[in-house]
Amino acid sequence: MSGDPVSRAGSADDTPSTTKRRRAPERLVRVGFIPLVDMAVLVAAAEQGFAEREGIRLLLMKDVSWSNIRDRLAFRQFDVAHMLSPMPVASQLHLGSNPYPCFTPFALGRGGNAITLSLELYRDMQALAGLDGSEGALANALALKQVVEHRRQAGKKPLVFAMTYPFSSHNYEFRFWLAAAGINPDTDVTMTVVPPPLTVDAMTARAIDGFCVNAPWNIIAVEKGIGRMVATKADIWPSAPEKVLGVSPEWADENPETLSRLVVALDAAARWCDARENHTALADMMAAPAYLGVPSDLILQLFSGQLTVDPDGRVRHVENYLRFSGQSANFPWISQALWIYSQMVRWGQVAYSEAGLAQVKAAYRPDLYRRILAGSGTSVPLHDSKVEGLDETFIDGRSFSPDDIQDYVDGFSIRAAANAAVDE
Amino acid sequence: MARNLLLHAEPWTSSAVRAFKTLSKDSQSGQRPLRVAIIEENGIRAAILVDGLREAGILDVEVIETMTNMLRRLSTIDPDVIIIGIENPSRDVLEQMFQVSKLVSRPVAMFVDRSDGSMIQAAVEAGVSAYVVDGLRKERVKAIVDMAVSRFNAFDRLQRELLEARSELASRKIVERAKGILMRTRRLSEEEAYALLRQTAMNEKRKLVDIAQSVVTAASLLEK
């Protein structure tokens, strides 16, 4: 990619008007997405004029599965895509079917995930562990551990928990939370995949006992009276990147300036999304059938972090439940890509290797972020990597040093047995 | 529409792995006939595909219509090829299944035929994705995928034509009704009524059928 000039005309803080100002040569960028609240930055860029100001027309294309997102990027039906943060990492490691290596120069924000258990299961936990409903995520996991043990002794079938994709923050967060309480996700329970829009139905049909998915599905399960939210992403690891902008390397090579302009537009859009005064407008935009197709009030409630966690009406306030820009939420930290790698190793999806390290580093591109946004109003971190879990701690209290991945993985008492056997 | 083709080389769930090992040997030596699983909620589309496979001499075909117990059914069926429409969100469920089976069995999931750009393109446009078990000859796979592509395309064309025919018929009916209303209320001949509708449409830069719909709606309001 060549160093290219980036238009700074009218950048920084001023919000562009939604009306059309510029009819200059327009660059069409096709963006694949899955309808979830964490795609807010893309919607704002398209609807609030941030892309237009950079001479870009964003074509947001809805899809139904992460497999499709990956493959349509590979087949050039999309130029860029709304992706799970582990997807570029998995692609560089050649994991999954059709692993098309892509990368991310920009994270789309943090938060939004939560773990919801069936109300029935939660009431069992209350009965067994004496929960009064005010407990935190770890206490809830420990109570779940008691139920798991109790069920085992009673000879009942293991509980079934769903996430949305094998290479997803949901998978790693759900597992992290379970294991923090001593539950082995591979042997004590059954982990399965259910696509996000089907999670609530699957729980209603009692096909699953719990799920980890992004907004708005958790709150919908609670409002329907079938689910109890027991943990959020912020409880497990607040810094975790959630969705990222996945970029096709061929497209990036052919369109370096468009990529730069796109990142500038998304950066401005992300700041706009974080400002509370814009939340009503943002919720209205996202409520449209072309995007989420759910009531804007519901989206607004999610932005506020006021979550109804129990059908009995209990509300919990989660600070920074969704964060689109602040605290370097858009910076593609190499250390976070490596943390994802550590979890892939931990659960036996891949063996740890030096070659793997290099591949993972190719997935997250802080160098591009830095180059494109240098000199703009956005503060850019000085380093690409840091020790994770110091300011914002993991639920198990350990920190992650990107230099000691194997040690970090070995330090988990619960991990896939396969991990012990590889590369020794 | 979302479109893609995947050729996938991997066995299914752990329970199917034992069966798979004997099976892949057999299929390599050509002893067991090819077994295909179709994951498709639309019964008509599935039937069209089954027909096509029959014509191609593949008789061992199972259709999975619901997501319930999909994994268990797949491991029971133990297919050599899985064909799944790309608009089916269950693709992510399959992805997990391949991932899990990898732990107990052999790795490598890949495009058997990435080099054949036109084939991939055609499949992508038709919305076919096929997962193919290791050990199959490429030409055989290609024949199946080609068939699925043409069948999917034929189905889409059929749907489209049906839709167009329906909406054309509906439009014609509306125009007829609007003409009748105008003839009755304004005492016009059929030609005059039609000319009036057409002139109004041209003046307002709208479609004839929209004007006709307005006339019909207005008349129904006045009647009450």
Interface residues (C-beta under 8 A of the other chain):
Chain A: D63 V64 S65 W66 S67 N68 D71 R72 F75 Q77 L95 G96 S97 N98 P99 T164 Y165 P166 T192 V193 V194 P195 P197 L198 A207 G348 Q349 A416 A418
Chain B: A2 R3 N4 L6 H8 E10 M67 T68 L71 I86 E87 N88 P89 S90 R91 D92 V93 L94 E95 Q96 F98 Q99 V100 L103 A109 M110 F111 I120 Q121 V124 S129 Y131
